[in-house]
Amino acid sequence: MQHIKKILAAGVFLVSLFTISFVLQGSLKADNFSDKPVYVKSGVMLKVIWREDVYDPSLKGTVNVIKLDESYFSGITEPERAVLGYLASTIGNECYAETGKQNVKCKILTALNLGYQCSEENKTFLKNWFRDDASIVSQIENCKPTLPSTVEKTFDEVKISTADNTIKVELKGLKLNIKENSASKWSESLSFKVDGDKLTLFERTKKQK
């Protein structure tokens, strides 16, 4: 029975990817999602997450998927892991229910080895790092899985840099409306202070496009 559920979940996930690709192609034709990661020196923005069109043989078509800089993720620092883990716990990143809605597997969280989205393992790690940031702790405690739905927020691109005990993130996102076959862009800049084994968000600027 569990095997059947996994197959069904994977099928729903693939269909949602295909649908998202269709929406993106129809709404954001002028955008190029095939940009490659730009490797830069420490302290300067490094693109670690982006989107790219790939061919899926099971769907016999092209799907637009989230791509990760595997070299970066394999050597990520713990503070950066916490920052990206926080973002990936609040924004859709190719998530699907692996064995029921309580076991939601997401692409970025898997790469960060942070377990299921909104799981106790996930929340405990994040709350420990953000323990002095009451707003983020509350957000983590009230975490809700970002399963694909009619309206979904997801990642378009993430750049990150670390210097002088500060982690800066430049985030581009997409808000997809499957029902209306439309997509809109948004972006924000976030700055986190690193204090030993603690993080606090001290600046956040969001812009709707």
N, C-alpha and C positions, 0 to 999 in steps of 0.2 A: 504493500500500500504506500509506504514511504517513497519507494522508487517511482511509482506512478505520479505521486505528488510532485516529485522533483522534475519529472519530465514535463508535466503540465506547467509548472512554474517557469521552466526554461522556455517553453513554447510561448507563453504569454509575454515573457521578457523579450524574445526575439521579435514578436509581432509589434510590441511597443517601440522597439528600436527602428523597425521599418517605418512605422507610422510617424515617429519623430523625424526621421530622415525626409519623409515626404513633406512634412510641414516646413522643415528648414529649407528645403529646395524651393518650395513655393513662395516662401516669405522673405528669404534672405539671399536671393540669387546673386547679389553683388559681392557677397562675402567669400573669402577664400579660407577654408578650414584646413588647408593642407600645409600651413606654415610649419616649418620644422623648429625644434627647440633651439634657442640661441644660447650657447655656452659663454658665460662671462665670468669675470673675476669675483671673488668674495666681496660683498658690500654693494654689488650691482645686481639689478634685477635678473633673475634666471627664470626662463619659461619652463615650468615643470609639468603643466597640464594644458592640453589643448584638444581640439576636435579635428577629426580627419575622416574622409570618406573611404570605406573599405568594402570590398566585395564579400558578400556572405553566400557561400554555396548552398546552404540549407534554405535560404530565402530566394536564391537565384536573382539577387539584386544587390544594389549598393546601399549600405547603411552608414549613417554618420555616427561615429562613436567617440568616446573619450579616450585619449591617448595619454600615456604617462612616460616621463623621462625615467626609465628604469635605473639608470646609473645614479641619478639623484636619490631615488627612493631607497635604493639598496644601502646608501650610506647616510641617510637622513639623521640629523641630530634629534634628541628627545624633545627639545622645545619646539622645533619646527614640526615634528610629528604631532605634537599636541595642537598646534595652531591649525594645521591642515585637517587633523582629526575633528576638531571643533567645526570647521567649515563643512566637512563632508558628513557631519551628523545633522546638519540643518538644511543642506541643499542636496537635491537629487543628484546621484552620480551612478546611474545605471544599476539601480537597486531592484531586487526582486525577492519575494518570499520563498526561501529555500525549502523550509518544512513548516509552513504556517506563518502567519503574520508577525509572530514574535521572533522569528529567525530571519531577519531581513539582511541579505548579503548585498554589499555595495562595492563597486570597483575600487574606489579610492581607499575606503576603510580596509579592504582586503589587502591592498598594497602596503598599507601602514601597519598591518597585523593588529588591528584593533577590534576584531570580532564583528558580531552582528551590530547593525545600527540600532542605537537606543538600548542595547543590552546592558546588563549590570557591569560586565567587563569593560565595555565602552565608556559608560558613564563614570565608573570609578576612576579610570585613568584620567579622564578629562577634568573631573571635579577636583582631583588632587592637584593638577597643574594650575587650575584657575580658582583655587580655594579662596583667594583674597578678592575675587571679582564676583560680587554677589549677583550681578545681572546675568553674567554668563552661567554661573552655577545654577541659577533658577531656570535658565533656558535649557540647560543640559538635563536637569531633573524632570522637566516637562517635555522632553524629547519625544517626537512622534515620527515614526518611520516615513520616509519620503518615497512611498511606492508610486509607480506611474499612475496618473489619473487624467481627468479631462484637462485640468490646468496644472502644469508642472514647472517648477523652477529647477534649472540645471546649470552645470558649469559650461562655459565656453572656453575660457582661458584663465590660467593662474600663473602669476609671476611672483617670485619671492626673493627677498634678500635679508641678510643678517649682518649687522654691524653695530658696534658700541652698545651692546646689550639691548638692541632693538631689532625686532623682526617686522619687516614691512611686506605687505601683500597687496598686489594689484590684481583685482578679480573682475573678470568679465563674465556675465551670466546671461542666460536666455530664459524667458518666460514663454512657455509653449501652451497654446490653447488648441488642443486636438479637435475639439468640436467645431471651432470656427476656422480651423486650418490656418492659424496665424501664429506668428512669433514676434516677440519684442525683445529688445536688448536692454540690459542695465549693467552698471559697473560700480565698483566701490573700491576705496582704498582703506586699508586697515593697518594700524601700527600697534604692536604689542611690546610691552616692556618685559625683559627677562631679568628676574631677580633670583639667582640661584636655581632652585627647583620650582619656582613659581612664575606664573604669567599673568599679566593684566592687560586688558585692551584699553589704551588711553586715547586713541583717535580713530574715528570711523566716518568716512565721507562717502555718501552714496549718491549716484546720479542715474536718473532714468533717461534712456535714449529714445 
